[in-house]
Amino acid sequence: MKNILKPIVIFVLAFFARAVIRRYRPKIVMISGSVGKTSTKDAVAAALATKFYIRKSEKSFNSEFGVPFTILGVRNPWNDPLAWLSVAKSALALLLLPNHYPNMLVLEVGADRPGDLARILRLATPDAVVITRLPEISVHVEAYASPEAVREEEFSPAYALSAGAPLIIPADDLYALDSAVRTPARIISYGTAEHATVRMSGADFYESDGNVVGMQAAVNVSNEQGRYVVNGSVGVTQLYPFAAAIAAANAFDIPLQSALAALENYEAPPGRGRLLPGKNNSIIVDDSYNASPAAVEEALKTLKTFPRAKRRIAVLGDMLELGRYSVMEHERIAVLAGESSDVIVTVGIRARAFASAPKNAEVLQFDSSR
């Protein structure tokens, strides 16, 4: 029954979402890429809220369901029939009654299967696109013909931009740079590269009273300089959403200092390098949201460089949806785990590969987390 109802529900949601977009004509900023979309979406929305009435995607709702829910301003009704009626009522109210609708939507968009983003782009055309990192091997790659096909789909919202519209890309990502020149968009880049429009430098751990409490970096935009701190999370990857948000602010003529002030209270979403207190004065870095190769690699780099750590313990689970790249990527990460950890705890059948390369680390293996 669900398989029959799903396409019908998607069609109805898409119909209402397109109708709402046509009526209110908000500016649309799309966030796409493989790594860090949700963090970037939250940071971009915070920066742009200094100038626009913003609505952003909730959590990481970026699918054929999540995007219409954001456009309609409703919560996911899950399996509650009465809640679905409420969605329909809200949609009709938007179309038939006067409403104070946002003048900008910040939409996170994602793809699990080929064609997912094409269907989302039929709902709304972006006025600006922010691309996050597009790694060599992405999550969901098993559903695609090649890693290149994944990257091409994740970059595809950029091809929908009109001439001169802002395309915000990571300056350290060669694929994004190469693809951007095929668009008529106005390219604004962010990252550590010398040529970046928003150049980040001096990335380091941020400490207070001798304890690591976040990350910090300097930023330069058109010879204007500033500094920012990401509280509560660690890892260089936690700094990139800030840089992307500042680039988005630059695209919409928001001054650097205004963007920095708006981002002062930003915190990374749960499971993205979050610092948590552990037992016996230990520190837990919760990076459990995503187990893609790129995310695990960055988490291990953070573990390796964490200041004054007496004992480094990596708890690693299976990396899923990698298809024919699974063995290769698990073996590659095993080497990094051995270089960064004193103790390696593996959870899952595939994760056993993480114990293969380490020579000096203590290894504990479990089939499940239960």
Buried (B, 14 or more C-beta within 10 A) or exposed (E): EEEEEEEEBBEBBBEBBBBBBEEBEBBBBBBBBBBBBBBBBBBBBBBBBBBBEBBBBBEBBBBBBBBBBBBBBBEEBEEEEEEBEEBBEBBEEBBEEEBEBBBBBBBBBBBEEBEBBEBBBEBBBBBBBBBBBBBBBBBBBEBBEEBEBBBBBBBBBBBBBEEEBBBBBBBBBEBBBEBBEEBEBBBBBBBBBEEBBBBBEEBEBBEEEEEBBBBBBBBBBEEEEBEBBBBBBBBBBBBBBBBBBBBBBBBBEBEBEEBBEBBEEBBBBEBBBBBEEEEEEEEBBBBBBBBBBBBBBBBBBBBBBBEEBEEBBBBBBBBBBBEEBBEEBBEBBBBBBBBBBBBBBBBBEBBBBBBEBBEEBEBEBBEEEE
